[in-house]
């Protein structure tokens, strides 16, 4: 196995954080959505739109919600 060392320029990271306070939002939204979709698939026993005999329920759509956390931007 090859080990790759990545050198991070701390000032560049700090500049990114200062310039775009919302840069993590789309990543977190995508991760949470994927987790919720996987949980629903596991609970129902079938993928979205999949027709199987053992299916335990149905998806009846969804709507947007806001996720509130204790993390605050400063």
DRENTORKOL-3810 file (N, C-alpha, C; in nm, 4 decimals):
REM DRENTORKOL-3810
@n.u->0.0842; n.v->-0.1182; n.w->0.0000; ca.u->0.0000; ca.v->0.0000; ca.w->0.0000; c.u->0.0883; c.v->0.1239; c.w->0.0000
@n.u->0.0573; n.v->0.2167; n.w->-0.0848; ca.u->0.1340; ca.v->0.3398; ca.w->-0.0966; c.u->0.0751; c.v->0.4461; c.w->-0.0049
@n.u->0.1600; n.v->0.5099; n.w->0.0696; ca.u->0.1174; ca.v->0.6178; ca.w->0.1584; c.u->0.1478; c.v->0.7500; c.w->0.0904
@n.u->0.0466; n.v->0.8322; n.w->0.0757; ca.u->0.0638; ca.v->0.9625; ca.w->0.0144; c.u->0.0493; c.v->1.0693; c.w->0.1215
@n.u->0.1488; n.v->1.1542; n.w->0.1310; ca.u->0.1417; ca.v->1.2643; ca.w->0.2276; c.u->0.0906; c.v->1.3878; c.w->0.1559
@n.u->-0.0087; n.v->1.4504; n.w->0.2149; ca.u->-0.0656; ca.v->1.5720; ca.w->0.1575; c.u->-0.0277; c.v->1.6886; c.w->0.2484
@n.u->0.0353; n.v->1.7851; n.w->0.1898; ca.u->0.0737; ca.v->1.9043; ca.w->0.2660; c.u->-0.0355; c.v->2.0082; c.w->0.2487
@n.u->-0.0923; n.v->2.0520; n.w->0.3595; ca.u->-0.2013; ca.v->2.1482; ca.w->0.3551; c.u->-0.1498; c.v->2.2868; c.w->0.3907
@n.u->-0.1825; n.v->2.3816; n.w->0.3069; ca.u->-0.1490; ca.v->2.5202; ca.w->0.3333; c.u->-0.2598; c.v->2.5758; c.w->0.4230
@n.u->-0.2307; n.v->2.5906; n.w->0.5507; ca.u->-0.3301; ca.v->2.6334; ca.w->0.6487; c.u->-0.3904; c.v->2.7681; c.w->0.6115
@n.u->-0.3107; n.v->2.8581; n.w->0.5601; ca.u->-0.3640; ca.v->2.9903; ca.w->0.5239; c.u->-0.4658; c.v->2.9781; c.w->0.4100
@n.u->-0.4442; n.v->2.8849; n.w->0.3169; ca.u->-0.5402; ca.v->2.8647; ca.w->0.2076; c.u->-0.6717; c.v->2.8095; c.w->0.2605
@n.u->-0.6639; n.v->2.7193; n.w->0.3562; ca.u->-0.7854; ca.v->2.6626; ca.w->0.4165; c.u->-0.8608; c.v->2.7711; c.w->0.4928
@n.u->-0.7889; n.v->2.8509; n.w->0.5685; ca.u->-0.8524; ca.v->2.9605; ca.w->0.6428; c.u->-0.9197; c.v->3.0590; c.w->0.5481
@n.u->-0.8552; n.v->3.0893; n.w->0.4371; ca.u->-0.9124; ca.v->3.1815; ca.w->0.3385; c.u->-1.0410; c.v->3.1239; c.w->0.2791
@n.u->-1.0411; n.v->2.9946; n.w->0.2501; ca.u->-1.1621; ca.v->2.9286; ca.w->0.1991; c.u->-1.2757; c.v->2.9401; c.w->0.2993
@n.u->-1.2462; n.v->2.9153; n.w->0.4248; ca.u->-1.3493; ca.v->2.9242; ca.w->0.5292; c.u->-1.4029; c.v->3.0664; c.w->0.5433
@n.u->-1.3155; n.v->3.1642; n.w->0.5305; ca.u->-1.3596; ca.v->3.3035; ca.w->0.5411; c.u->-1.4386; c.v->3.3481; c.w->0.4188
@n.u->-1.4013; n.v->3.3015; n.w->0.3020; ca.u->-1.4632; ca.v->3.3497; ca.w->0.1786; c.u->-1.6017; c.v->3.2899; c.w->0.1530
@n.u->-1.6253; n.v->3.1671; n.w->0.1975; ca.u->-1.7541; ca.v->3.1024; ca.w->0.1712; c.u->-1.8008; c.v->3.0279; c.w->0.2948
@n.u->-1.8815; n.v->3.0944; n.w->0.3750; ca.u->-1.9284; ca.v->3.0351; ca.w->0.5000; c.u->-2.0268; c.v->2.9205; c.w->0.4778
@n.u->-2.0821; n.v->2.9079; n.w->0.3594; ca.u->-2.1816; ca.v->2.8056; ca.w->0.3296; c.u->-2.1240; c.v->2.6884; c.w->0.2486
@n.u->-1.9911; n.v->2.6770; n.w->0.2397; ca.u->-1.9331; ca.v->2.5763; ca.w->0.1500; c.u->-1.9652; c.v->2.4330; c.w->0.1916
@n.u->-1.9901; n.v->2.4079; n.w->0.3197; ca.u->-2.0220; ca.v->2.2718; ca.w->0.3643; c.u->-2.1696; c.v->2.2357; c.w->0.3482
@n.u->-2.2543; n.v->2.3344; n.w->0.3347; ca.u->-2.3984; ca.v->2.3106; ca.w->0.3311; c.u->-2.4415; c.v->2.2090; c.w->0.2248
@n.u->-2.3997; n.v->2.2226; n.w->0.0972; ca.u->-2.4425; ca.v->2.1234; ca.w->-0.0023; c.u->-2.3888; c.v->1.9835; c.w->0.0257
@n.u->-2.2694; n.v->1.9740; n.w->0.0827; ca.u->-2.2134; ca.v->1.8425; ca.w->0.1164; c.u->-2.2942; c.v->1.7754; c.w->0.2270
@n.u->-2.3295; n.v->1.8524; n.w->0.3286; ca.u->-2.4079; ca.v->1.7985; ca.w->0.4392; c.u->-2.5478; c.v->1.7621; c.w->0.3922
@n.u->-2.6096; n.v->1.8464; n.w->0.3094; ca.u->-2.7425; ca.v->1.8170; ca.w->0.2565; c.u->-2.7430; c.v->1.6854; c.w->0.1795
@n.u->-2.6439; n.v->1.6661; n.w->0.0953; ca.u->-2.6344; ca.v->1.5442; ca.w->0.0164; c.u->-2.6148; c.v->1.4214; c.w->0.1055
@n.u->-2.5270; n.v->1.4331; n.w->0.2046; ca.u->-2.5005; ca.v->1.3210; ca.w->0.2955; c.u->-2.6249; c.v->1.2835; c.w->0.3748
@n.u->-2.6942; n.v->1.3829; n.w->0.4291; ca.u->-2.8154; ca.v->1.3562; ca.w->0.5071; c.u->-2.9234; c.v->1.2944; c.w->0.4183
@n.u->-2.9414; n.v->1.3446; n.w->0.2968; ca.u->-3.0412; ca.v->1.2900; ca.w->0.2049; c.u->-3.0108; c.v->1.1442; c.w->0.1709
@n.u->-2.8841; n.v->1.1135; n.w->0.1438; ca.u->-2.8452; ca.v->0.9755; ca.w->0.1133; c.u->-2.8719; c.v->0.8821; c.w->0.2314
@n.u->-2.8431; n.v->0.9292; n.w->0.3512; ca.u->-2.8680; ca.v->0.8488; ca.w->0.4713; c.u->-3.0170; c.v->0.8244; c.w->0.4895
@n.u->-3.0983; n.v->0.9280; n.w->0.4722; ca.u->-3.2432; ca.v->0.9129; ca.w->0.4873; c.u->-3.3017; c.v->0.8194; c.w->0.3816
@n.u->-3.2536; n.v->0.8300; n.w->0.2571; ca.u->-3.3001; ca.v->0.7408; ca.w->0.1496; c.u->-3.2652; c.v->0.5952; c.w->0.1808
@n.u->-3.1433; n.v->0.5713; n.w->0.2290; ca.u->-3.1010; ca.v->0.4353; ca.w->0.2634; c.u->-3.1831; c.v->0.3802; c.w->0.3784
@n.u->-3.2120; n.v->0.4638; n.w->0.4766; ca.u->-3.2938; ca.v->0.4217; ca.w->0.5905; c.u->-3.4357; c.v->0.3857; c.w->0.5460
@n.u->-3.4927; n.v->0.4656; n.w->0.4563; ca.u->-3.6275; ca.v->0.4387; ca.w->0.4063; c.u->-3.6296; c.v->0.3084; c.w->0.3264
@n.u->-3.5295; n.v->0.2869; n.w->0.2430; ca.u->-3.5206; ca.v->0.1642; ca.w->0.1649; c.u->-3.5118; c.v->0.0425; c.w->0.2562
@n.u->-3.4308; n.v->0.0528; n.w->0.3609; ca.u->-3.4167; ca.v->-0.0582; ca.w->0.4555; c.u->-3.5472; c.v->-0.0838; c.w->0.5305
@n.u->-3.6141; n.v->0.0220; n.w->0.5717; ca.u->-3.7391; ca.v->0.0092; ca.w->0.6467; c.u->-3.8491; c.v->-0.0542; c.w->0.5622
@n.u->-3.8615; n.v->-0.0102; n.w->0.4366; ca.u->-3.9676; ca.v->-0.0610; ca.w->0.3494; c.u->-3.9335; c.v->-0.1948; c.w->0.2845
@n.u->-3.8061; n.v->-0.2273; n.w->0.2785; ca.u->-3.7654; ca.v->-0.3520; ca.w->0.2156; c.u->-3.7622; c.v->-0.3452; c.w->0.0640
@n.u->-3.7583; n.v->-0.2243; n.w->0.0072; ca.u->-3.7545; ca.v->-0.2076; ca.w->-0.1384; c.u->-3.7035; c.v->-0.0679; c.w->-0.1721
@n.u->-3.6423; n.v->-0.0572; n.w->-0.2898; ca.u->-3.5962; ca.v->0.0727; ca.w->-0.3395; c.u->-3.7159; c.v->0.1588; c.w->-0.3796
@n.u->-3.6919; n.v->0.2869; n.w->-0.3982; ca.u->-3.7960; ca.v->0.3784; ca.w->-0.4435; c.u->-3.8489; c.v->0.3327; c.w->-0.5801
@n.u->-3.9778; n.v->0.3109; n.w->-0.5911; ca.u->-4.0400; ca.v->0.2680; ca.w->-0.7159; c.u->-4.0300; c.v->0.1192; c.w->-0.7442
@n.u->-3.9593; n.v->0.0455; n.w->-0.6613; ca.u->-3.9421; ca.v->-0.0987; ca.w->-0.6825; c.u->-4.0676; c.v->-0.1738; c.w->-0.6372
@n.u->-4.1107; n.v->-0.2709; n.w->-0.7176; ca.u->-4.2273; ca.v->-0.3516; ca.w->-0.6856; c.u->-4.1815; c.v->-0.4893; c.w->-0.6403
@n.u->-4.2010; n.v->-0.5184; n.w->-0.5133; ca.u->-4.1676; ca.v->-0.6503; ca.w->-0.4594; c.u->-4.2804; c.v->-0.6974; c.w->-0.3679
@n.u->-4.2961; n.v->-0.8287; n.w->-0.3580; ca.u->-4.4047; ca.v->-0.8842; ca.w->-0.2761; c.u->-4.3885; c.v->-0.8547; c.w->-0.1286
@n.u->-4.2659; n.v->-0.8580; n.w->-0.0790; ca.u->-4.2425; ca.v->-0.8414; ca.w->0.0636; c.u->-4.2365; c.v->-0.6982; c.w->0.1119
@n.u->-4.2718; n.v->-0.6055; n.w->0.0258; ca.u->-4.2636; ca.v->-0.4633; ca.w->0.0612; c.u->-4.3531; c.v->-0.4341; c.w->0.1812
@n.u->-4.2997; n.v->-0.3598; n.w->0.2779; ca.u->-4.3715; ca.v->-0.3341; ca.w->0.4021; c.u->-4.4531; c.v->-0.2052; c.w->0.4007
@n.u->-4.4377; n.v->-0.1201; n.w->0.3024; ca.u->-4.5096; ca.v->0.0060; ca.w->0.2972; c.u->-4.4798; c.v->0.0774; c.w->0.1673
@n.u->-4.5225; n.v->0.2021; n.w->0.1592; ca.u->-4.5039; ca.v->0.2802; ca.w->0.0373; c.u->-4.4511; c.v->0.4180; c.w->0.0713
@n.u->-4.3780; n.v->0.4735; n.w->-0.0223; ca.u->-4.3329; ca.v->0.6113; ca.w->-0.0092; c.u->-4.4398; c.v->0.6993; c.w->-0.0706
@n.u->-4.4818; n.v->0.7986; n.w->0.0028; ca.u->-4.5867; ca.v->0.8848; ca.w->-0.0502; c.u->-4.5357; c.v->1.0253; c.w->-0.0771
@n.u->-4.4102; n.v->1.0366; n.w->-0.1154; ca.u->-4.3538; ca.v->1.1674; ca.w->-0.1473; c.u->-4.2820; c.v->1.2281; c.w->-0.0288
@n.u->-4.2307; n.v->1.3462; n.w->-0.0505; ca.u->-4.1587; ca.v->1.4166; ca.w->0.0547; c.u->-4.1613; c.v->1.5657; c.w->0.0265
@n.u->-4.1221; n.v->1.6412; n.w->0.1228; ca.u->-4.1143; ca.v->1.7856; ca.w->0.1072; c.u->-3.9874; c.v->1.8352; c.w->0.1750
@n.u->-3.9456; n.v->1.9536; n.w->0.1390; ca.u->-3.8219; ca.v->2.0110; ca.w->0.1936; c.u->-3.8396; c.v->2.0481; c.w->0.3395
@n.u->-3.7329; n.v->2.0285; n.w->0.4132; ca.u->-3.7296; ca.v->2.0669; ca.w->0.5543; c.u->-3.5960; c.v->2.1341; c.w->0.5815
@n.u->-3.5924; n.v->2.2135; n.w->0.6853; ca.u->-3.4679; ca.v->2.2771; ca.w->0.7274; c.u->-3.4108; c.v->2.1967; c.w->0.8438
@n.u->-3.2793; n.v->2.1763; n.w->0.8391; ca.u->-3.2107; ca.v->2.1066; ca.w->0.9470; c.u->-3.1501; c.v->2.2122; c.w->1.0377
@n.u->-3.1862; n.v->2.2092; n.w->1.1641; ca.u->-3.1358; ca.v->2.3051; ca.w->1.2618; c.u->-3.0335; c.v->2.2326; c.w->1.3491
@n.u->-2.9156; n.v->2.2903; n.w->1.3599; ca.u->-2.8099; ca.v->2.2309; ca.w->1.4422; c.u->-2.7617; c.v->2.3318; c.w->1.5456
@n.u->-2.6736; n.v->2.2857; n.w->1.6326; ca.u->-2.6176; ca.v->2.3770; ca.w->1.7315; c.u->-2.4978; c.v->2.4519; c.w->1.6758
@n.u->-2.4552; n.v->2.4170; n.w->1.5563; ca.u->-2.3408; ca.v->2.4841; ca.w->1.4952; c.u->-2.3841; c.v->2.6198; c.w->1.4422
@n.u->-2.3123; n.v->2.7208; n.w->1.4797; ca.u->-2.3448; ca.v->2.8572; ca.w->1.4361; c.u->-2.2243; c.v->2.9170; c.w->1.3636
@n.u->-2.2526; n.v->2.9914; n.w->1.2614; ca.u->-2.1416; ca.v->3.0605; ca.w->1.1925; c.u->-2.1094; c.v->3.1885; c.w->1.2672
@n.u->-1.9846; n.v->3.2244; n.w->1.2660; ca.u->-1.9453; ca.v->3.3464; ca.w->1.3380; c.u->-1.8836; c.v->3.4467; c.w->1.2439
END
